[in-house]
Amino acid sequence: MILSSHYVIKDMLHTLERGDADEIRRACEKYSNRYKNDKAFIAVCDILMESEELNEKDQEAMMQKLQDLLSVRKIDSSGGTGLWYTDRRKLNR
């Protein structure tokens, strides 16, 4: 299963900071089509796409959710037992 990387989440955060509703919807559509199996990311995108207009409180809440997801993704991709290969020097698992 392919999950959105922390780079994608950072891009969404920057888009959300700019606050342009059309740009936020385009980014959500683009990334939600790419990462259909990433339920946590899709949940945030669904909320962003459904809202007509984000007030400052809602925008802060969505940014916090993306920040939390960003920290989890950085940990998942930087090491530990969840990596694709047990030994990076060998191509076999």
N, C-alpha and C positions, 0 to 999 in steps of 0.2 A: 504494500500500500504506500503510495507516494503522498507525503504530507507537505504542506507549504513550508518553505524554509524561513529562517529568520529574516532573510533579505526581503522576501515578499511581505512579511508582516511589517517590516520597517517602512517599506514603500506605502503600505496602507496607512501607517501612522502619519507619515508626511502628508499624504493626500488628505487625511482627516484634519490635520492641523491647518491646512490651507482653507478648509471649510467650504469649498465649492461643491454644491449638492450634485450637479451633473457629473463632475469629475469623480466624486466618491462612488456614484452609481456605476460609471464606466469601469472603474477599477474593481469594484465588487463583482461585476458581471464577468470581467476578464479572468480574474483569479478564481472565482467560484466554478467557472467552466473547466479550468485547468485542474483544480484540486477538489474534485467531486466527493472523494472519500474522506476528506478532512472535516469531520463533523464540528469540531470546535471553531474552526475558521469560518465554515459555512454559516454557523449560527450567528456569528457577529455580522457577517455580510448580509444575512437575511434581515437582521434588525436594521442595519443601515439602509438597505434598499427599500424597506417598507415605510420608513419614516419620511414624511413629506418634507419636514424641515427640522433640523437638529437644533435644539436650544443648547446653551452652554453647558448645562448640567448633563444632558444626554450625551453630548460630545465628550465630556470628561469621563463619563462612565464607559463609553465605547473605547476610548483611548486606554483606560485602565485595563479593560479586558484584553485588548491587544498587547499591552505591556506584559501582562501576566502570561499570555500565550507566547510572547517573544522570549521570556526567560525560560520557559519550559523547552522551547525548540532549540535554544542555544545549548542547553544542557544535553538534550537528546542527540544533537549532531556533533558535539565536541568530544565525546568519549563515553566510556562505560560499556555495558554489555549489549547495548542496543545497536552497535555498529554492524555494518554489513559483513565485514570480514573480521575473523578473530585475530588474524595476524596480517597486518598490511603488507608485509614483505612477500606473502604468498597469495596467489589468486584463489586458492581453494579455501573453502571454509573449513 
